[in-house]
Amino acid sequence: MMLYGGYQPKQKRPEDMPVVSVPTMPDVYINKALDKGLGLPPIKESFINTANYGAKCMLIGYKAGKKATKKRYKRKIKLLNQKLKAVKNKPIEYPEES
């Protein structure tokens, strides 16, 4: 496809070609989990990314996904609070005027 001064003609997708979405977690694991009746994808080292885990759980079971994302935010809030405490306890240093 060639570009003509910024104009890009729309390319139609052939009907038989499926829309490909990029999976965040291998579907093999999800299928395995569902086969075992766990209803949750197992956490593997390769995708400890909680956001993805939470999103996949959302697809499988709403509550589980909520829990996973909640955990993620809990950790973020905890870190923010630690930073805030450090800043609060620090005495304010005024620059000396000469």
Kinemage of the C-alpha trace (Angstrom):
@kinemage 1
@onewidth
@group {chain A} dominant
@subgroup {mainchain}
@vectorlist {calphas} color= white
{ca met a 1} P 0.000 0.000 0.000
{ca met a 2} L 1.420 3.367 -0.971
{ca leu a 3} L 1.081 6.653 0.814
{ca tyr a 4} L 0.034 9.652 -1.210
{ca gly a 5} L 0.914 12.769 0.751
{ca gly a 6} L -0.554 11.529 4.008
{ca tyr a 7} L -3.642 10.054 2.362
{ca gln a 8} L -4.025 6.355 3.019
{ca pro a 9} L -6.777 4.503 1.181
{ca lys a 10} L -8.794 2.255 3.476
{ca gln a 11} L -8.021 -1.379 2.961
{ca lys a 12} L -11.001 -3.680 3.182
{ca arg a 13} L -10.632 -6.823 5.210
{ca pro a 14} L -11.580 -9.970 3.331
{ca glu a 15} L -14.705 -11.580 4.777
{ca asp a 16} L -13.048 -14.917 5.507
{ca met a 17} L -10.171 -13.312 7.447
{ca pro a 18} L -10.979 -13.169 11.165
{ca val a 19} L -10.323 -10.124 13.311
{ca val a 20} L -7.166 -10.950 15.222
{ca ser a 21} L -6.928 -9.706 18.756
{ca val a 22} L -3.654 -9.929 20.622
{ca pro a 23} L -4.103 -12.195 23.632
{ca thr a 24} L -2.489 -11.069 26.863
{ca met a 25} L -2.339 -14.597 28.233
{ca pro a 26} L -2.033 -17.863 26.328
{ca asp a 27} L -5.493 -19.341 25.861
{ca val a 28} L -4.049 -22.792 26.476
{ca tyr a 29} L -3.754 -21.990 30.161
{ca ile a 30} L -7.265 -20.624 30.356
{ca asn a 31} L -8.664 -23.730 28.696
{ca lys a 32} L -6.664 -25.927 31.063
{ca ala a 33} L -7.969 -23.994 34.034
{ca leu a 34} L -11.544 -24.266 32.798
{ca asp a 35} L -11.096 -27.987 32.138
{ca lys a 36} L -9.952 -28.469 35.719
{ca gly a 37} L -13.040 -26.594 36.805
{ca leu a 38} L -11.058 -23.897 38.572
{ca gly a 39} L -12.620 -21.163 36.504
{ca leu a 40} L -9.419 -19.142 36.885
{ca pro a 41} L -6.286 -19.012 34.803
{ca pro a 42} L -3.264 -20.201 36.773
{ca ile a 43} L -0.600 -17.592 37.424
{ca lys a 44} L 2.566 -18.534 35.571
{ca glu a 45} L 5.929 -16.790 35.855
{ca ser a 46} L 5.673 -15.547 32.272
{ca phe a 47} L 2.585 -13.435 32.900
{ca ile a 48} L 2.656 -12.254 36.465
{ca asn a 49} L 1.399 -8.958 35.073
{ca thr a 50} L -1.575 -8.530 37.389
{ca ala a 51} L -3.375 -6.190 35.051
{ca asn a 52} L -3.526 -8.856 32.364
{ca tyr a 53} L -4.427 -11.481 34.931
{ca gly a 54} L -7.222 -9.289 36.221
{ca ala a 55} L -8.485 -8.631 32.713
{ca lys a 56} L -8.548 -12.339 31.865
{ca cys a 57} L -10.292 -13.131 35.124
{ca met a 58} L -12.863 -10.511 34.226
{ca leu a 59} L -13.619 -12.513 31.111
{ca ile a 60} L -13.912 -15.758 33.039
{ca gly a 61} L -15.493 -14.603 36.278
{ca tyr a 62} L -16.301 -11.037 37.174
{ca lys a 63} L -15.640 -11.370 40.914
{ca ala a 64} L -12.225 -12.969 40.487
{ca gly a 65} L -11.183 -10.238 38.093
{ca lys a 66} L -12.302 -7.588 40.514
{ca lys a 67} L -10.210 -9.181 43.228
{ca ala a 68} L -7.103 -9.331 41.037
{ca thr a 69} L -7.369 -5.697 39.992
{ca lys a 70} L -8.187 -4.626 43.537
{ca lys a 71} L -4.994 -6.278 44.737
{ca arg a 72} L -3.035 -4.355 42.137
{ca tyr a 73} L -4.465 -1.029 43.229
{ca lys a 74} L -4.032 -1.877 46.899
{ca arg a 75} L -0.321 -2.266 46.265
{ca lys a 76} L -0.165 1.024 44.343
{ca ile a 77} L -2.049 2.892 47.064
{ca lys a 78} L 0.232 1.400 49.718
{ca leu a 79} L 3.315 2.629 47.855
{ca leu a 80} L 1.808 6.088 47.379
{ca asn a 81} L 0.968 6.339 51.076
{ca gln a 82} L 4.526 5.384 51.995
{ca lys a 83} L 5.844 8.134 49.738
{ca leu a 84} L 3.393 10.644 51.216
{ca lys a 85} L 4.423 9.741 54.772
{ca ala a 86} L 8.073 10.234 53.887
{ca val a 87} L 7.277 13.670 52.475
{ca lys a 88} L 5.045 14.656 55.444
{ca asn a 89} L 7.625 13.780 58.093
{ca lys a 90} L 10.358 15.717 56.339
{ca pro a 91} L 10.916 19.176 57.870
{ca ile a 92} L 10.427 22.035 55.441
{ca glu a 93} L 13.696 23.671 54.519
{ca tyr a 94} L 13.422 27.337 53.640
{ca pro a 95} L 16.139 28.777 51.415
{ca glu a 96} L 18.237 31.322 53.291
{ca glu a 97} L 17.993 34.783 51.846
{ca ser a 98} L 21.342 36.514 51.507
